[in-house]
Amino acid sequence: MQPTIDHTLDIQKIRQDFPILDQEVNGRPLVYLDNAATNQKPIPVINALTRYYEGYNANIHRGIHHLAEQATAAFEASRRAVQEFLNAKHWQEIIFTYGTTDGINLVAQTYGRRFLKEGDEIIISTMEHHSNIVPWQMLCEEKGCVLKVIPVDDNGELILEEYEKLLSERTKLVSCVHVSNSLGTINPVKTIIDKAHEVGAVVLIDGAQASSHLDIDVQALDADFYVLSAHKLYGPTGMGVLYGKKEILDAMPPYRGGGEMIKEVTFAKTTYNDLPYKFEAGTPNIADVVAVKTALEYMAGLGKENIAAHEDDLLQYATEQLNELDGLRIIGQAKHKIGVISFVLDGIHHQDTGVILDQQGIAVRTGHHCTMPLMQRFGIAGTTRASFAVYNTRDEIDRLVQGLRRVQKMML
Ligand SMILES: Cc1ncc(COP(=O)(O)O)c(C=O)c1O
């Protein structure tokens, strides 16, 4: 279905919120199409960081002085904002992490080590990012669990009938990406979760890519865990969120030991703090957590559905324009996609494509995108990936297409 574009989104005005976009690279205006790796930060987010360091930088929770109270209030207000963003039932279900990778490792190292045993099965999919493969492999190696993988069809969609065949009473955990960073595929995670629950398995959803494009409602999804990274949400790097159902998080042992995660420490015995602090050892990224609230407000101000409609328009336009190029093959043709296009050019290595585009001021990502098994599935070493955010324009897609014509002219 064609999206309805909300013409109240003034993209040129929005671009002014992102100072980084206003620069030349190699003598040409920058075209930033590497948003799936990290998107750019608007002035309000940058200002929130500066305001924190200029106005109320202090360590949180234990201080009784004014600045500590201010910093604590801002930190905890951010937790409430994330709770609302994900529609979590309890604020205690929001754990601040260093990012998606950290959240998945936390679950593997605590839930996995405590509750999984030899012979138990973990299901992931062929389109997982390495951060949703390796932590489970490490767990399997330690505990003797077995990793099973949902296959992907030629369009880049999960084969759900095969998923159902993998499920059994041995399945204890399913961990699946909501939106593929390499293909843009939006996976039917509600179905995946419901099927897993039928056999009593818990489910982790990797929302790194989904969270800036789709509405996320963890209660409606009935996800047991949901992880994301702030830097893909117009927020700061090195900061993320693990959502977990309260009763599951309560049952899990802590992850890192140290300050903040304890109630009482003696040399004989330590008791642990309540949620969410049990999982937040040490001084966190206070400034970055505070700025996440601003990033969420920024997106809400534009309207997430307006952002999605704009990106969808770019996706349709780019797909049409790229399909005009001889020798270009799009990898990932799922029916439901976000604004990510991966492609290969006949006879040209993706690395060369990326370098020649960069010479023209166009930033794309090339390589395996941390999804090597997916590349193996498609029999390729890597792709060139263009990925869109709210500030991108059709003119920039035209620049990409022109740039690719130049790549072909130079390389063939
Ligand atoms: C789908 C997906 N999962 C996980 C990650 C890892 O995120 P981070 O590096 O922020 O931990 C990424 C990052 O690109 C991703 O796209």
Ligand as a Chemical Component Dictionary entry (heavy atoms), coordinates in Angstrom:
data_LIG
# 
_chem_comp.id                   LIG 
_chem_comp.type                 NON-POLYMER 
_chem_comp.pdbx_formal_charge   0 
_chem_comp.three_letter_code    LIG 
# 
loop_
_chem_comp_atom.comp_id 
_chem_comp_atom.atom_id 
_chem_comp_atom.alt_atom_id 
_chem_comp_atom.type_symbol 
_chem_comp_atom.charge 
_chem_comp_atom.model_Cartn_x 
_chem_comp_atom.model_Cartn_y 
_chem_comp_atom.model_Cartn_z 
_chem_comp_atom.pdbx_ordinal 
LIG C1 C1 C 0 19.924 -5.320 13.751 1  
LIG C2 C2 C 0 21.062 -4.903 14.618 2  
LIG N1 N1 N 0 21.305 -5.555 15.744 3  
LIG C3 C3 C 0 22.304 -5.208 16.557 4  
LIG C4 C4 C 0 23.137 -4.156 16.266 5  
LIG C5 C5 C 0 24.235 -3.797 17.207 6  
LIG O1 O1 O 0 23.995 -2.533 17.755 7  
LIG P1 P1 P 0 25.086 -1.809 18.660 8  
LIG O2 O2 O 0 26.353 -1.838 17.862 9  
LIG O3 O3 O 0 24.543 -0.425 18.837 10 
LIG O4 O4 O 0 25.203 -2.565 19.917 11 
LIG C6 C6 C 0 22.941 -3.458 15.087 12 
LIG C7 C7 C 0 23.855 -2.369 14.685 13 
LIG O5 O5 O 0 24.039 -2.074 13.529 14 
LIG C8 C8 C 0 21.869 -3.826 14.244 15 
LIG O6 O6 O 0 21.623 -3.170 13.108 16 
# 
loop_
_chem_comp_bond.comp_id 
_chem_comp_bond.atom_id_1 
_chem_comp_bond.atom_id_2 
_chem_comp_bond.value_order 
_chem_comp_bond.pdbx_ordinal 
LIG C1 C2 SING 1  
LIG C2 N1 SING 2  
LIG C2 C8 DOUB 3  
LIG N1 C3 DOUB 4  
LIG C3 C4 SING 5  
LIG C4 C5 SING 6  
LIG C4 C6 DOUB 7  
LIG C5 O1 SING 8  
LIG O1 P1 SING 9  
LIG P1 O2 DOUB 10 
LIG P1 O3 SING 11 
LIG P1 O4 SING 12 
LIG C6 C7 SING 13 
LIG C6 C8 SING 14 
LIG C7 O5 DOUB 15 
LIG C8 O6 SING 16 
# 
